[in-house]
Amino acid sequence: MSQPNQPRHLGKNAHYPIAFRRQAVQLVESGVPQSDVVQQLGMSLSTLKGWLQQYGTVVYAHMRRKLFTSAQKHQIARELLDGQLSEEEALLKYDLRLKSTLRGWATAFQAQEMTRPPPPLKTTAGTNEAAELATQLRQAHWQIEALHTLIDQAEAAYHIDIRKKAGARPAK
């Protein structure tokens, strides 16, 4: 690995040439760990990360984030909503950084489930009616949770209280 022709540390608020910045970005994109680039070129990690965002190519964008298919997102959301995984466990298992990502997937999954009509209740002699009712009840709970989530999102986005507070008088 060649070292750029630049002093090791220019100090706070130093102005690095664009060619030097791009060379640092290329080193990271070629697979050199960020910590090694920072140490070798004598800059802060935050400076390098800023350059990666500013000068990084598609290569860096794909290195940064793991891409999930919609089927994988639905599977992860189902595991969260069914209680098979906590948010922290899902973050670790699927190598994610933000709980808000998981919550967004769960909200989208719930909204999709709400638009889907419930399966018809079959009462044939060989079918366990209690299990079917339990499934429908679980779906109804998901729908209610999705509605609560949508109301929470609307209240946060529009800064208005949608739900009535306890003890509020009925509308006239």
C-alpha positions, 0 to 999 in steps of 0.5 A, spaced: 500 500 500 503 506 497 502 512 502 500 519 499 505 524 499 502 528 504 504 530 511 502 525 517 497 530 520 495 537 518 492 539 525 485 541 526 481 544 521 486 543 516 485 543 508 486 536 505 487 536 497 481 533 494 486 528 491 488 526 498 481 525 500 479 521 494 486 516 495 483 515 502 476 513 500 479 509 495 484 505 500 477 504 504 473 501 498 479 497 496 478 493 503 483 497 508 480 497 515 478 504 516 482 504 523 489 503 518 487 508 513 486 513 519 493 511 523 497 511 516 494 518 513 494 521 520 487 524 520 481 523 525 476 517 524 470 522 523 474 526 518 475 519 514 467 518 515 465 524 512 470 523 506 467 516 505 460 520 505 462 525 500 467 522 495 465 514 496 462 511 490 457 505 490 462 500 492 462 504 499 455 504 499 454 497 498 459 496 504 456 500 509 449 497 509 446 490 508 441 489 503 435 485 505 429 483 500 422 484 502 421 477 504 427 477 509 424 484 512 417 480 513 420 474 516 424 479 521 418 483 522 414 476 524 419 474 528 419 481 532 411 481 532 411 474 534 415 475 540 421 470 537 426 475 538 427 482 542 429 488 538 436 487 541 436 480 539 434 482 532 439 487 531 445 482 533 442 476 529 441 480 523 447 485 524 443 491 524 444 498 527 438 502 528 431 499 532 428 504 528 429 500 522 426 494 525 420 498 527 419 501 520 419 494 517 414 491 523 409 497 521 410 496 514 408 488 515 403 490 520 400 495 515 400 489 509 397 484 514 391 489 515 390 490 508 389 482 507 382 479 508 382 474 514 382 467 511 375 464 512 373 460 518 373 453 516 369 448 520 370 441 517 370 435 521 377 434 521 379 441 522 381 444 529 376 450 530 380 452 537 387 453 533 383 457 527 380 461 532 387 462 536 390 464 529 384 469 527 385 472 534 392 473 533 391 476 527 386 481 530 391 483 535 396 485 530 391 489 526 390 493 533 397 494 534 398 496 527 393 501 528 396 504 534 402 504 531 399 508 525 396 513 530 403 514 534 406 515 527 401 520 525 401 524 532 408 524 532 408 527 524 403 532 525 404 534 532 397 533 534 393 529 539 389 524 536 387 519 542 382 522 547 385 523 554 383 519 560 377 523 563 375 527 557 368 529 556 365 526 550 364 530 544 357 534 543 
